């Protein structure tokens, strides 16, 4: 975990369960456990990569941390500039102003995250207006500065989103996220909808911005090569839980959870001498409304024992800052990749 004096975010036992209703009276018949008892921390200036299959709860985790969704249970401790470590989960909407300014989100799809009826200057300046962070005369200057920072021509301020390519739209989204001068950004697969060449440009831009402004990222992705490139630490999610977390070098080089090994083995490698792209975890991710007993991953795990089917493992520290939720972690010799 990050040092106590340098934590920007500390999440403890976070849960987000969505009720499932049926019938005319909307009777609750169960709950979807989208985020199910998640604990981790992020230090100032770090990038935490959050990885997992579609449906594992990555995006819901990010939205819940930013209070786009209200948590069912748990703590979201954020080091506010004026108040120090504050449990965001307990704040009412009118008390969220400072946090809203300091934490923003970059969305996955640049085609649907920008209002087609608003011009660029309106899109980028909206957070400034809503949070009353700049006067009318200062807004244009701030927007022009942000356009320059993200590599867009200031002559485009009066244009609408349809006039831009996908990469340019994502740059607009990044400028909007930066408008309040935040400290923390949740990046929800910000390059997955872009061409490969444009992905590299956006990733390099984000790394430059992190260094220039001292930003802290929670980088949600399913592309392990991207996570390996941008992250300091990595958290592997499966069915709403963190299966493994730790420094990037440990996760990729010495995985301690079978699911992490399965993800690494499934990534194609551009070397004909290395066997890759394997389906090492057959089947599909479980049902978050009715998850398996014991370890959630055991129905797909090649190493599962009887204990795995009956008893859910706790996320425990196996090495310095390296955590895994696996009963057999000490026994297994899992394959990693060269970092």
ZATOR-832177 format. One line per 5 residues: number of its first residue (from 1); for each residue x, y, z of N, C-alpha, C, O, CB. Coordinates in steps of 0.2 Angstrom, whole numbers. Glycine has a CB too. Example, Ala and Ser with C-alpha at 12.3 -4.5 7.8 and 13.67 -1.06 7.14 Angstrom:
1> 66/-28/39/62/-22/39/66/-16/39/71/-17/42/57/-22/45  64/-11/35/68/-5/36/64/0/39/67/6/40/70/-3/29
This chain:
1> 4/-6/0/0/0/0/4/6/0/10/6/2/-5/0/6  1/12/-2/5/18/-2/6/20/5/2/19/9/1/23/-6  12/24/6/13/27/12/8/31/15/4/35/11/20/30/12  7/31/22/1/34/25/2/42/23/-3/45/22/2/33/32  8/45/23/9/52/22/8/54/15/7/60/13/15/54/25
6> 8/49/10/7/51/3/1/48/0/0/49/-6/13/48/-1  -4/46/4/-10/43/1/-14/49/-2/-15/54/1/-14/39/6  -17/48/-8/-22/53/-10/-29/50/-10/-34/53/-8/-20/55/-18  -29/43/-11/-36/40/-10/-35/33/-7/-30/29/-8/-38/38/-18  -39/32/-2/-39/25/1/-46/23/1/-51/26/4/-37/26/9
11> -47/17/-2/-54/14/-3/-54/8/2/-49/4/2/-55/11/-10  -59/7/6/-59/2/11/-66/-2/11/-71/1/13/-58/5/18  -66/-8/10/-72/-12/10/-78/-9/6/-83/-10/7/-74/-13/17  -76/-7/0/-81/-3/-4/-86/-8/-8/-83/-13/-11/-78/1/-10  -92/-7/-7/-97/-11/-11/-102/-7/-14/-104/-2/-12/-101/-16/-6
16> -104/-9/-20/-110/-6/-24/-114/-12/-27/-112/-16/-31/-107/-2/-30  -120/-13/-24/-124/-18/-26/-131/-15/-29/-134/-10/-26/-126/-22/-20  -133/-17/-35/-138/-14/-38/-144/-19/-37/-144/-25/-38/-137/-13/-46  -150/-17/-35/-156/-21/-33/-159/-23/-40/-159/-20/-45/-161/-17/-29  -161/-29/-40/-164/-32/-46/-172/-33/-44/-174/-36/-39/-161/-39/-48
21> -176/-30/-48/-183/-29/-46/-187/-33/-52/-185/-34/-57/-186/-22/-46  -193/-36/-49/-197/-39/-54/-205/-38/-52/-207/-37/-46/-196/-47/-54  -209/-38/-57/-216/-38/-56/-219/-31/-56/-215/-26/-56/-218/-41/-50  -225/-30/-56/-228/-23/-55/-227/-20/-49/-226/-13/-49/-236/-24/-56  -226/-23/-44/-224/-20/-37/-217/-19/-36/-214/-16/-31/-227/-24/-32
26> -213/-20/-41/-206/-19/-41/-202/-23/-35/-199/-19/-32/-204/-12/-42  -204/-29/-34/-201/-32/-28/-194/-34/-30/-192/-37/-35/-205/-39/-27  -190/-33/-25/-183/-34/-25/-181/-42/-24/-183/-44/-19/-179/-30/-20  -179/-45/-29/-178/-52/-29/-170/-54/-28/-168/-60/-28/-180/-55/-36  -166/-49/-28/-159/-50/-28/-155/-44/-29/-158/-38/-30/-157/-56/-32
31> -148/-45/-29/-144/-39/-30/-138/-41/-34/-135/-46/-34/-141/-36/-23  -136/-36/-39/-130/-37/-43/-124/-34/-39/-124/-28/-38/-131/-34/-50  -119/-39/-38/-114/-36/-34/-108/-34/-38/-103/-37/-40/-111/-42/-29  -109/-28/-41/-105/-25/-46/-98/-24/-43/-93/-25/-46/-108/-19/-49  -98/-21/-37/-92/-20/-33/-93/-23/-26/-98/-21/-23/-90/-12/-32
36> -88/-28/-25/-90/-32/-19/-84/-32/-14/-80/-37/-15/-92/-39/-21  -83/-28/-10/-78/-28/-4/-71/-26/-7/-67/-31/-7/-78/-34/0  -70/-20/-10/-64/-19/-13/-60/-14/-8/-63/-9/-6/-65/-15/-20  -54/-15/-8/-49/-11/-4/-43/-10/-7/-40/-15/-10/-48/-15/3  -41/-4/-8/-34/-2/-11/-33/5/-9/-37/9/-7/-34/-3/-19
41> -27/7/-11/-25/14/-10/-21/17/-16/-18/13/-20/-21/16/-4  -21/23/-17/-17/26/-23/-13/32/-20/-16/36/-16/-21/29/-29  -6/32/-21/-2/38/-18/-2/44/-23/-4/43/-29/5/35/-17  -1/49/-20/0/55/-25/5/54/-30/10/52/-29/2/61/-20  3/56/-36/7/56/-42/7/49/-45/11/48/-50/14/58/-40
46> 4/44/-42/4/37/-45/-1/36/-50/-6/40/-51/3/32/-39  0/30/-54/-5/28/-59/-7/21/-57/-2/16/-57/-3/28/-66  -13/20/-55/-15/13/-53/-19/10/-59/-24/13/-61/-19/13/-47  -16/5/-62/-20/2/-68/-25/-3/-65/-23/-8/-61/-15/-2/-73  -31/-3/-67/-37/-8/-65/-39/-12/-71/-41/-9/-76/-43/-4/-62
51> -38/-18/-70/-38/-23/-76/-43/-28/-75/-44/-31/-69/-31/-26/-78  -47/-31/-80/-51/-36/-79/-56/-37/-85/-56/-33/-89/-55/-36/-73  -59/-43/-86/-63/-44/-91/-69/-39/-91/-71/-36/-86/-66/-51/-91  -73/-39/-96/-79/-35/-97/-84/-38/-92/-85/-44/-91/-82/-35/-104  -87/-33/-88/-92/-36/-83/-89/-37/-76/-93/-39/-71/-95/-42/-85
56> -83/-36/-75/-79/-37/-68/-81/-31/-63/-79/-32/-57/-72/-38/-69  -83/-26/-66/-85/-20/-61/-80/-14/-61/-80/-10/-57/-85/-23/-54  -75/-14/-66/-70/-9/-66/-73/-2/-67/-72/3/-63/-66/-10/-72  -78/-1/-72/-81/6/-73/-85/8/-67/-85/13/-65/-85/6/-79  -89/3/-64/-93/4/-58/-89/6/-52/-91/11/-48/-98/-2/-56
61> -83/3/-52/-79/5/-46/-76/12/-47/-77/16/-42/-72/1/-46  -75/14/-53/-73/21/-54/-78/26/-53/-77/31/-50/-70/22/-61  -84/25/-55/-90/29/-54/-92/30/-47/-94/35/-45/-96/27/-58  -91/24/-43/-93/24/-36/-88/29/-32/-90/32/-28/-93/17/-33  -82/28/-34/-76/32/-31/-78/39/-32/-77/43/-27/-69/30/-33
66> -80/41/-38/-82/48/-39/-89/50/-37/-91/56/-38/-81/50/-47  -92/46/-34/-99/47/-32/-104/48/-37/-109/51/-37/-99/53/-27  -102/45/-43/-107/45/-49/-112/40/-47/-118/40/-49/-104/43/-56  -110/35/-43/-115/30/-40/-114/30/-32/-108/31/-30/-114/23/-43  -119/30/-29/-118/30/-21/-116/23/-19/-119/18/-21/-125/32/-18
71> -111/23/-15/-109/16/-12/-114/13/-8/-118/16/-4/-102/17/-9  -114/6/-8/-119/3/-4/-116/2/3/-119/2/8/-120/-4/-7  -109/1/3/-106/1/10/-98/2/9/-96/2/3/-106/-7/12  -95/4/14/-88/5/13/-86/12/14/-90/17/14/-85/2/7  -79/14/14/-76/20/14/-72/22/8/-69/18/5/-72/21/21
76> -73/29/6/-69/32/1/-65/38/4/-68/43/4/-74/34/-5  -59/37/6/-56/42/10/-51/46/4/-47/43/1/-51/39/15  -53/52/4/-49/56/-1/-45/62/3/-48/65/7/-54/59/-7  -39/63/1/-35/68/4/-37/75/1/-33/78/-3/-28/67/4  -42/78/4/-44/85/1/-39/90/3/-36/90/9/-51/87/4
81> -38/95/-1/-33/100/0/-34/104/7/-29/105/10/-33/105/-6  -40/106/8/-42/110/14/-44/106/20/-43/108/26/-48/115/12  -46/99/19/-49/95/25/-45/89/27/-46/86/32/-56/94/23  -40/87/22/-36/81/24/-40/75/22/-45/76/18/-34/81/31  -39/69/25/-42/63/23/-49/63/25/-51/64/31/-39/57/26
86> -54/63/20/-61/64/21/-65/58/18/-63/56/12/-64/71/19  -70/55/22/-74/50/19/-79/53/14/-84/55/16/-77/46/25  -77/52/8/-82/55/3/-88/51/3/-94/54/1/-79/54/-4  -88/45/5/-95/41/5/-100/43/9/-106/42/8/-93/34/6  -98/47/14/-102/50/19/-105/57/18/-109/59/21/-99/49/26
91> -102/60/13/-104/67/12/-110/68/8/-112/63/4/-98/71/7  -114/73/9/-120/74/6/-119/78/-1/-113/81/-1/-125/78/10  -123/78/-5/-122/82/-12/-119/89/-11/-115/91/-15/-128/81/-16  -122/93/-6/-120/100/-6/-113/100/-3/-110/106/-3/-125/103/-2  -111/95/0/-104/95/3/-99/92/-1/-93/92/1/-104/91/10
96> -100/91/-7/-96/87/-12/-92/92/-16/-88/90/-21/-100/83/-16  -93/99/-16/-90/104/-20/-83/103/-21/-80/103/-26/-92/111/-18  -79/103/-15/-72/103/-15/-69/96/-19/-65/96/-23/-69/103/-8  -73/91/-17/-71/84/-20/-72/85/-28/-68/82/-32/-74/79/-17  -78/87/-30/-79/88/-37/-74/91/-41/-72/90/-47/-86/91/-38
101> -71/97/-38/-66/101/-41/-60/97/-42/-56/97/-47/-65/107/-38  -58/93/-37/-52/89/-36/-51/83/-40/-46/80/-41/-50/89/-29  -57/80/-42/-57/73/-45/-62/73/-51/-68/75/-50/-60/68/-40  -59/71/-57/-63/71/-63/-62/65/-66/-59/60/-64/-61/77/-67  -66/64/-72/-66/58/-76/-65/59/-83/-68/64/-86/-73/54/-75
106> -61/55/-86/-60/54/-94/-64/48/-96/-63/43/-94/-53/54/-96  -69/49/-100/-74/44/-102/-71/40/-108/-66/42/-112/-80/46/-104  -74/34/-109/-71/29/-114/-73/31/-121/-68/31/-125/-74/22/-112  -79/33/-122/-81/34/-129/-81/42/-130/-86/45/-128/-88/31/-130  -77/44/-134/-77/52/-136/-82/54/-140/-84/60/-141/-70/54/-139
111> -86/49/-143/-91/51/-148/-98/52/-144/-102/55/-146/-92/45/-153  -99/49/-138/-105/49/-134/-104/54/-128/-109/56/-124/-108/43/-132  -98/55/-126/-96/59/-120/-97/66/-121/-96/70/-116/-90/57/-117  -97/69/-127/-97/76/-128/-104/78/-131/-107/74/-135/-92/78/-133  -107/83/-128/-114/85/-130/-113/88/-138/-110/93/-139/-117/90/-126
116> -117/85/-142/-116/87/-149/-119/94/-151/-118/97/-156/-120/82/-154  -123/97/-146/-126/103/-147/-122/109/-144/-124/115/-144/-133/103/-143  -116/107/-141/-112/112/-137/-106/113/-141/-103/108/-144/-110/110/-130  -103/119/-142/-97/120/-145/-91/118/-140/-92/117/-134/-96/128/-147  -85/118/-143/-79/116/-139/-78/121/-133/-77/118/-127/-73/116/-143
121> -79/127/-134/-78/132/-128/-83/131/-123/-82/132/-117/-78/139/-131  -89/129/-125/-95/128/-120/-93/121/-116/-94/121/-110/-101/127/-123  -91/116/-120/-89/110/-117/-84/110/-111/-84/108/-106/-88/105/-122  -78/113/-113/-72/114/-109/-74/118/-103/-71/117/-98/-66/116/-113  -78/124/-104/-79/129/-99/-84/127/-94/-85/130/-89/-80/135/-102
126> -88/122/-96/-94/120/-92/-92/119/-84/-96/121/-80/-98/114/-95  -87/115/-83/-85/113/-76/-83/120/-72/-84/121/-66/-80/108/-76  -80/125/-76/-78/131/-73/-84/135/-71/-85/138/-66/-74/135/-78  -89/135/-75/-96/139/-74/-100/135/-68/-102/139/-64/-100/139/-80  -100/129/-69/-104/125/-63/-101/126/-57/-105/127/-52/-105/118/-65
131> -94/126/-56/-91/126/-50/-89/133/-48/-86/135/-43/-85/122/-50  -91/138/-52/-89/145/-51/-82/146/-50/-80/150/-45/-94/148/-45  -78/144/-54/-71/144/-53/-67/150/-57/-61/151/-56/-67/138/-55  -71/153/-62/-68/158/-66/-74/163/-68/-79/161/-69/-65/155/-72  -72/169/-68/-76/174/-71/-76/174/-78/-72/171/-82/-74/182/-68
136> -81/178/-81/-83/177/-88/-77/179/-92/-75/176/-97/-89/182/-90  -73/184/-90/-67/186/-94/-61/181/-94/-57/181/-98/-65/193/-91  -61/177/-88/-56/173/-87/-57/166/-91/-52/162/-92/-55/171/-80  -63/165/-92/-65/158/-95/-62/157/-102/-59/151/-103/-73/157/-95  -62/162/-106/-59/161/-113/-52/160/-112/-49/155/-116/-61/167/-117
141> -49/163/-108/-41/162/-107/-40/155/-105/-35/152/-107/-38/168/-103  -43/153/-100/-42/146/-97/-44/141/-102/-40/136/-103/-47/145/-91  -49/142/-106/-50/137/-112/-45/137/-117/-43/131/-119/-57/138/-115  -43/143/-119/-38/143/-124/-31/140/-122/-28/136/-125/-36/151/-126  -30/141/-115/-24/138/-112/-24/130/-112/-19/127/-114/-22/140/-105
146> -30/128/-111/-31/120/-110/-31/117/-117/-28/112/-118/-38/119/-107  -34/121/-122/-33/118/-129/-26/118/-131/-24/113/-135/-37/123/-134  -22/123/-130/-15/122/-131/-11/116/-128/-7/113/-131/-11/129/-130  -13/115/-121/-10/110/-117/-11/103/-120/-7/99/-120/-13/110/-110  -18/102/-123/-19/96/-126/-18/95/-133/-19/90/-136/-27/94/-124
151> -15/100/-136/-13/100/-143/-18/101/-148/-18/98/-154/-10/93/-144  -23/106/-147/-28/108/-151/-27/115/-153/-26/119/-149/-35/106/-149  -29/117/-159/-29/124/-161/-35/128/-158/-40/126/-158/-29/124/-169  -33/134/-155/-38/138/-152/-43/140/-157/-48/143/-155/-35/144/-149  -42/140/-164/-47/142/-169/-53/137/-169/-58/139/-172/-43/142/-175
156> -52/132/-165/-58/127/-166/-63/128/-160/-67/124/-159/-55/120/-165  -62/133/-156/-66/134/-150/-74/135/-152/-78/132/-148/-64/140/-147  -76/137/-158/-83/138/-160/-85/132/-163/-91/132/-166/-83/144/-164  -81/127/-164/-84/121/-168/-88/116/-164/-87/116/-157/-78/118/-171  -92/112/-167/-95/107/-163/-92/100/-164/-88/99/-168/-103/106/-166
161> -93/95/-159/-90/89/-159/-89/85/-165/-85/82/-167/-93/85/-154  -95/86/-169/-95/82/-176/-90/84/-181/-88/80/-185/-102/83/-179  -86/89/-180/-81/92/-184/-74/89/-182/-69/90/-186/-81/99/-184  -74/85/-177/-67/82/-175/-67/75/-176/-72/71/-176/-66/84/-168  -61/72/-176/-60/65/-176/-60/62/-169/-61/66/-164/-53/63/-180
166> -60/56/-169/-60/52/-162/-55/55/-157/-56/56/-152/-60/45/-163  -48/55/-160/-43/57/-156/-43/64/-154/-42/66/-148/-36/56/-160  -46/69/-158/-47/76/-156/-52/76/-151/-52/80/-147/-49/80/-163  -58/72/-152/-63/73/-147/-61/70/-140/-63/73/-135/-69/68/-149  -56/65/-140/-54/63/-133/-49/69/-130/-49/69/-124/-50/57/-134
171> -46/72/-134/-42/78/-132/-46/83/-129/-44/86/-124/-37/81/-138  -52/84/-132/-57/89/-129/-59/87/-122/-60/90/-118/-63/90/-134  -61/80/-122/-63/77/-116/-58/78/-110/-59/79/-105/-65/70/-117  -51/77/-112/-46/78/-107/-45/85/-105/-44/87/-99/-39/76/-110  -46/90/-110/-46/97/-108/-52/99/-103/-51/102/-99/-47/101/-114
176> -58/96/-104/-63/97/-100/-62/94/-93/-63/98/-88/-70/94/-103  -59/88/-93/-57/85/-86/-52/90/-82/-52/90/-76/-54/78/-87  -47/93/-86/-42/97/-83/-44/104/-81/-41/108/-78/-36/97/-88  -50/106/-83/-52/113/-83/-53/115/-75/-52/121/-74/-59/114/-86  -54/111/-71/-55/113/-64/-48/112/-60/-48/113/-54/-60/108/-60
181> -43/111/-64/-36/109/-61/-37/104/-55/-35/105/-50/-34/116/-57  -39/98/-57/-40/92/-53/-33/89/-51/-28/91/-54/-44/87/-56  -33/85/-45/-28/81/-43/-28/74/-45/-23/70/-45/-27/82/-36  -34/72/-46/-36/64/-47/-40/64/-53/-45/67/-53/-39/61/-41  -38/59/-58/-42/58/-63/-44/50/-64/-39/46/-63/-39/60/-70
186> -50/48/-65/-52/41/-66/-52/41/-74/-56/45/-77/-59/39/-63  -48/37/-77/-48/36/-84/-51/30/-86/-48/25/-85/-40/37/-87  -57/30/-89/-61/24/-90/-60/22/-97/-63/24/-102/-68/25/-89  -54/18/-98/-53/15/-105/-52/21/-110/-56/20/-115/-57/10/-107  -48/26/-109/-49/32/-113/-46/31/-120/-47/35/-124/-45/37/-110
191> -43/25/-122/-40/24/-128/-43/18/-132/-41/17/-138/-33/23/-128  -48/15/-129/-50/9/-132/-54/10/-138/-55/5/-142/-54/5/-127  -57/16/-139/-61/17/-145/-57/20/-150/-60/23/-155/-67/22/-143  -51/21/-150/-47/25/-155/-42/20/-159/-41/14/-156/-42/30/-151  -40/22/-164/-35/18/-168/-29/18/-164/-27/22/-160/-34/22/-175
196> -25/13/-166/-19/11/-162/-14/17/-162/-11/19/-157/-15/5/-165  -13/20/-168/-8/26/-169/-10/32/-164/-6/35/-161/-7/28/-176  -17/33/-164/-20/38/-160/-19/36/-153/-18/41/-148/-27/40/-162  -20/30/-151/-19/28/-144/-13/30/-141/-12/32/-136/-20/20/-144  -7/29/-145/-1/30/-143/0/38/-141/3/40/-137/5/28/-148
201> -3/42/-146/-3/49/-145/-6/51/-138/-4/55/-135/-6/53/-151  -12/48/-137/-16/50/-131/-13/48/-125/-12/52/-120/-23/47/-132  -10/42/-125/-6/39/-119/0/44/-118/1/45/-112/-4/32/-120  4/46/-123/9/50/-122/7/57/-119/11/60/-115/13/51/-128  2/59/-122/-1/66/-119/-3/65/-112/-1/70/-108/-7/68/-123
206> -6/60/-110/-8/59/-103/-2/58/-98/-2/61/-93/-13/53/-102  3/55/-101/9/55/-96/13/61/-96/15/63/-90/14/49/-99  13/65/-101/16/72/-101/12/76/-96/15/80/-92/16/75/-108  5/76/-96/1/80/-92/2/78/-85/2/82/-80/-7/79/-94  3/71/-84/4/69/-77/10/72/-74/10/74/-68/4/61/-76
211> 15/72/-78/22/75/-75/21/82/-75/24/85/-70/27/73/-80  18/86/-79/17/93/-79/13/96/-73/15/101/-70/15/96/-85  7/92/-72/3/95/-67/2/91/-60/-1/92/-56/-4/95/-70  7/85/-60/7/81/-54/0/77/-53/-2/77/-47/8/86/-48  -3/75/-58/-9/71/-58/-8/64/-55/-3/61/-56/-12/71/-65
216> -14/62/-52/-14/55/-50/-19/51/-54/-25/54/-55/-16/54/-42  -18/46/-57/-23/42/-61/-25/36/-58/-21/32/-55/-19/41/-68  -31/34/-59/-34/27/-59/-36/25/-66/-41/28/-69/-40/27/-54  -32/21/-69/-32/20/-76/-36/13/-77/-33/8/-76/-25/20/-80  -42/13/-79/-46/7/-81/-45/5/-88/-45/9/-92/-53/9/-79
221> -43/-2/-89/-42/-4/-95/-43/-12/-95/-43/-15/-90/-35/-2/-98  -43/-14/-102/-43/-22/-102/-37/-24/-107/-35/-29/-107/-49/-24/-106  -33/-19/-109/-27/-20/-113/-21/-20/-109/-19/-15/-106/-27/-14/-119  -18/-26/-107/-13/-26/-103/-7/-23/-105/-3/-20/-101/-11/-34/-102  -5/-22/-112/0/-19/-114/0/-11/-112/5/-8/-111/1/-20/-122
226> -6/-8/-113/-7/-1/-111/-6/0/-104/-2/4/-101/-14/1/-113  -9/-5/-100/-8/-4/-92/0/-5/-90/2/-1/-86/-12/-10/-89  3/-10/-94/10/-10/-92/14/-4/-94/19/-3/-90/13/-16/-96  12/-1/-99/16/5/-101/14/11/-97/19/15/-95/13/7/-108  8/12/-94/7/18/-90/7/18/-83/7/23/-79/0/21/-93
231> 6/12/-80/5/11/-73/11/10/-69/16/8/-71/1/5/-72  11/12/-62/16/11/-57/14/4/-53/18/0/-52/16/17/-52  7/4/-52/4/-2/-49/-2/-4/-52/-5/-1/-56/3/0/-41  -4/-11/-51/-9/-14/-55/-14/-17/-50/-11/-21/-46/-6/-19/-61  -20/-17/-51/-25/-21/-48/-29/-25/-53/-32/-22/-57/-30/-16/-43
236> -29/-31/-51/-33/-36/-56/-40/-37/-53/-40/-40/-47/-29/-43/-57  -45/-36/-56/-52/-37/-54/-55/-43/-57/-55/-44/-63/-56/-31/-55  -59/-46/-53/-63/-52/-55/-70/-52/-51/-70/-53/-45/-59/-59/-55  -75/-52/-55/-82/-52/-52/-83/-48/-46/-86/-50/-41/-83/-59/-50  -81/-41/-47/-82/-36/-42/-77/-36/-36/-77/-32/-32/-89/-37/-39
241> -72/-41/-36/-67/-41/-31/-60/-40/-34/-59/-41/-40/-67/-48/-27  -55/-38/-30/-48/-38/-32/-45/-44/-31/-45/-47/-25/-45/-32/-28  -43/-47/-36/-40/-54/-36/-32/-53/-34/-30/-57/-30/-40/-58/-42  -29/-48/-36/-22/-47/-35/-20/-40/-36/-23/-36/-41/-18/-52/-39  -16/-37/-32/-13/-30/-33/-6/-30/-31/-4/-33/-27/-18/-25/-30
246> -3/-25/-34/4/-24/-32/8/-20/-37/5/-18/-42/8/-31/-31  15/-19/-36/19/-16/-41/18/-19/-48/17/-25/-49/26/-15/-39  19/-15/-53/18/-17/-60/23/-23/-61/21/-28/-65/20/-12/-65  29/-22/-59/34/-27/-61/32/-34/-57/34/-39/-60/41/-25/-58  29/-34/-51/27/-40/-48/22/-43/-51/21/-49/-52/26/-39/-41
251> 17/-39/-53/11/-42/-56/12/-46/-63/10/-51/-64/5/-37/-58  16/-42/-67/18/-45/-74/24/-50/-73/24/-55/-77/20/-39/-78  28/-49/-69/34/-54/-68/33/-60/-64/35/-65/-65/40/-50/-66  29/-59/-58/28/-64/-53/21/-64/-51/20/-63/-45/33/-64/-48  16/-66/-55/9/-66/-53/8/-71/-48/11/-76/-47/5/-68/-59
256> 3/-70/-43/2/-74/-37/-5/-77/-37/-7/-80/-33/3/-70/-31  -9/-75/-42/-16/-77/-43/-17/-80/-50/-15/-78/-55/-21/-71/-42  -20/-86/-50/-21/-90/-56/-25/-85/-62/-24/-86/-68/-25/-96/-55  -29/-81/-60/-33/-77/-64/-28/-72/-68/-28/-71/-74/-39/-73/-61  -23/-69/-64/-18/-65/-67/-14/-69/-72/-13/-66/-77/-14/-62/-61
261> -12/-75/-70/-8/-79/-75/-12/-80/-81/-10/-80/-87/-6/-86/-72  -19/-81/-80/-23/-83/-86/-24/-76/-91/-23/-77/-97/-30/-85/-84  -24/-70/-88/-24/-64/-92/-18/-63/-96/-18/-62/-102/-26/-58/-87  -12/-64/-92/-6/-63/-95/-5/-68/-101/-2/-67/-106/0/-64/-90  -7/-75/-100/-6/-80/-106/-11/-78/-112/-9/-81/-117/-8/-87/-103
266> -16/-75/-111/-21/-74/-116/-19/-68/-121/-22/-67/-126/-28/-72/-113  -14/-64/-119/-11/-59/-123/-7/-61/-128/-2/-64/-127/-8/-53/-118  -9/-59/-135/-4/-61/-140/2/-58/-140/3/-52/-139/-8/-60/-147  8/-61/-141/14/-58/-141/17/-59/-148/17/-64/-151/19/-62/-136  20/-53/-151/23/-53/-157/30/-57/-158/35/-54/-160/24/-46/-160
271> 30/-63/-156/36/-67/-157/34/-74/-158/30/-78/-154/40/-67/-150  35/-77/-164/33/-84/-166/36/-89/-162/33/-95/-162/34/-85/-173  41/-88/-158/44/-93/-154/41/-94/-147/42/-98/-144/51/-91/-153  36/-89/-146/33/-89/-139/26/-91/-140/22/-87/-144/34/-82/-136  23/-96/-137/16/-98/-137/12/-93/-133/13/-92/-127/15/-105/-135
276> 7/-89/-136/3/-85/-133/-4/-84/-136/-5/-88/-140/6/-78/-133  -8/-80/-133/-15/-80/-135/-19/-86/-133/-24/-87/-137/-15/-79/-143  -17/-89/-128/-21/-95/-126/-27/-94/-122/-27/-89/-118/-16/-100/-122  -32/-98/-122/-37/-98/-118/-36/-102/-111/-38/-108/-111/-44/-100/-121  -32/-99/-107/-30/-103/-101/-35/-103/-95/-35/-106/-90/-24/-100/-98
281> -41/-99/-96/-46/-99/-91/-53/-100/-95/-56/-95/-97/-47/-92/-87  -54/-106/-96/-60/-107/-101/-67/-105/-97/-67/-104/-91/-61/-115/-102  -72/-104/-101/-78/-102/-99/-79/-94/-98/-74/-91/-101/-79/-105/-92  -84/-92/-95/-85/-85/-95/-85/-82/-87/-86/-87/-83/-92/-83/-98  -85/-76/-86/-85/-73/-80/-92/-75/-77/-97/-75/-80/-84/-65/-80
286> -92/-76/-70/-98/-78/-67/-104/-73/-66/-103/-67/-69/-96/-80/-60  -109/-75/-64/-115/-71/-63/-114/-66/-57/-114/-69/-51/-122/-75/-63  -114/-60/-57/-113/-56/-51/-119/-55/-47/-119/-53/-41/-111/-49/-53  -125/-58/-49/-131/-58/-45/-131/-65/-41/-133/-65/-35/-137/-58/-49  -127/-70/-44/-127/-76/-40/-120/-79/-41/-119/-84/-45/-132/-81/-43
291> -115/-76/-38/-108/-78/-39/-107/-85/-36/-111/-87/-32/-103/-73/-35  -102/-88/-38/-100/-95/-36/-98/-95/-28/-96/-90/-26/-94/-98/-40  -99/-101/-25/-97/-101/-18/-90/-101/-18/-86/-102/-22/-100/-107/-15  -87/-100/-12/-80/-100/-11/-76/-94/-15/-79/-89/-15/-77/-106/-12  -71/-96/-18/-67/-92/-22/-71/-91/-29/-73/-96/-32/-60/-94/-24
296> -73/-85/-30/-77/-83/-36/-74/-86/-43/-77/-88/-48/-78/-76/-37  -67/-87/-43/-64/-89/-49/-63/-97/-49/-61/-99/-55/-57/-86/-49  -65/-100/-44/-64/-108/-44/-67/-112/-50/-64/-117/-52/-66/-111/-38  -73/-110/-53/-75/-114/-58/-71/-114/-64/-71/-118/-69/-82/-112/-60  -67/-109/-65/-62/-108/-71/-55/-109/-69/-51/-109/-74/-63/-101/-74
301> -53/-111/-63/-46/-111/-61/-44/-119/-62/-47/-123/-59/-46/-109/-54  -38/-119/-65/-35/-126/-66/-32/-129/-60/-31/-135/-59/-30/-126/-71  -31/-124/-55/-28/-126/-48/-32/-127/-43/-30/-129/-37/-22/-121/-47  -39/-126/-44/-44/-126/-38/-44/-133/-34/-43/-138/-37/-51/-125/-41  -44/-132/-28/-45/-138/-23/-52/-137/-19/-55/-132/-20/-39/-138/-18
306> -53/-142/-15/-60/-142/-12/-61/-136/-7/-66/-133/-7/-60/-148/-7  -55/-133/-4/-56/-127/0/-58/-121/-4/-61/-117/-2/-49/-126/3  -55/-121/-10/-57/-115/-15/-65/-115/-16/-67/-110/-17/-53/-116/-21  -68/-121/-16/-75/-121/-18/-79/-119/-12/-85/-118/-13/-77/-128/-21  -76/-120/-6/-80/-119/0/-79/-112/4/-83/-109/7/-79/-125/5
311> -73/-110/3/-71/-104/7/-68/-99/3/-63/-100/-1/-65/-107/12  -71/-93/4/-68/-87/0/-62/-84/3/-61/-83/9/-74/-81/0  -57/-83/-2/-50/-81/1/-50/-74/2/-54/-70/-1/-45/-83/-4  -46/-72/7/-45/-64/9/-39/-62/5/-35/-65/3/-44/-63/16  -40/-55/3/-34/-52/0/-29/-51/5/-30/-47/10/-36/-45/-3
316> -23/-54/4/-18/-54/9/-11/-52/6/-10/-53/0/-17/-60/13  -7/-49/10/0/-47/8/5/-53/8/6/-56/13/3/-41/12  7/-54/2/12/-60/1/19/-58/1/24/-61/3/10/-64/-5  20/-52/-2/27/-49/-2/26/-41/-1/20/-39/-1/30/-50/-9  31/-37/-1/30/-30/0/26/-27/-5/27/-27/-11/37/-27/0
321> 20/-24/-3/15/-21/-7/12/-25/-12/9/-23/-17/18/-15/-10  13/-32/-12/10/-37/-16/5/-41/-13/6/-45/-8/15/-41/-20  -2/-40/-15/-7/-43/-12/-11/-48/-17/-11/-47/-23/-12/-38/-9  -13/-54/-14/-17/-58/-18/-22/-62/-14/-22/-63/-8/-12/-64/-22  -28/-63/-17/-34/-67/-14/-34/-74/-17/-38/-76/-21/-40/-63/-15
326> -29/-78/-14/-29/-85/-17/-26/-89/-11/-21/-88/-8/-24/-86/-23  -30/-95/-9/-28/-99/-4/-21/-103/-6/-17/-105/-1/-33/-105/-3  -20/-104/-12/-14/-108/-14/-8/-103/-17/-3/-106/-20/-16/-112/-20  -8/-97/-15/-3/-93/-18/4/-95/-17/8/-94/-21/-4/-86/-16  5/-97/-11/12/-99/-9/14/-105/-12/20/-107/-13/13/-100/-1
331> 9/-110/-14/11/-116/-17/12/-116/-24/16/-120/-27/5/-121/-15  9/-111/-28/9/-111/-35/15/-107/-38/18/-103/-35/3/-108/-38  17/-110/-43/23/-107/-47/20/-104/-54/20/-108/-59/29/-112/-48  17/-98/-54/14/-96/-60/18/-92/-65/23/-89/-63/8/-91/-57  16/-92/-71/20/-89/-76/19/-82/-77/13/-80/-77/19/-93/-83
336> 24/-78/-78/23/-71/-79/26/-69/-86/27/-74/-90/26/-67/-74  27/-63/-87/29/-61/-94/35/-56/-92/36/-54/-86/24/-57/-98  40/-55/-97/46/-51/-96/43/-44/-96/40/-42/-101/51/-52/-101  45/-40/-91/43/-33/-90/48/-28/-93/47/-22/-93/41/-31/-83
